Structures are given as structure tokens and as C-alpha cells.
């Protein structure tokens, strides 16, 4: 499910902002609203993305949220030919308003 960036202000404060670490320098954003996760899109329908997490913080400067995390899911096991693990290897690290931009 997706939500347009312009609609985020209607749901303030957001329950959670999740910055997904997709690749070495590619991040996408999802938000948790009423315990439902939505990927954030631009007005043209493309996913909101950035080359570093600080760009996302800056973009969300005027949006109120309760917490922000960076989420990473490793593909290491798949890359080296290990069997698919039953356990989830998702790592979430708190990341909030640090004003480093």
C-alpha cells in the first residue's frame, strides 16, 4: 500500500517513519499509520527515495512523527548460497531528528 507525500500531514503525528536501506546509497521511505505500513510516494506515483538518510530527514522536516528508524534486511545468505533462513534478519536502528543536514 502507498500514500502520497502530500497526504502525510493529514496523519500527524506519524506513528513511525521507516527508512529502508535498499542498496549502498539508496533509501526508500514507509510510514506506519494506525499500525498499517504504507510506502511513501511522490505525487507522480514514484517511490520517495534518496541517496542518504539525511536527505530523507530534511524532506520530513515539517512532518511530525513519533519515531524514525533505519531498516535493513541482509541478502547475504542468498548471495553465498546458504539455505533460506526461517528467522527474519531485519535490523532496525533508531534514527531521528539530529539536524545534521
PyMOL commands that set and color helices and strands:
alter all, ss='L'
color gray80, all
select helices_A, chain A and resi 5-11+53-59+76-79
alter helices_A, ss='H'
color red, helices_A
select strands_A, chain A and resi 2-4+16-23+26-33+36-41+49-50+68-73+90-94
alter strands_A, ss='S'
color yellow, strands_A
deselect
rebuild
show_as cartoon
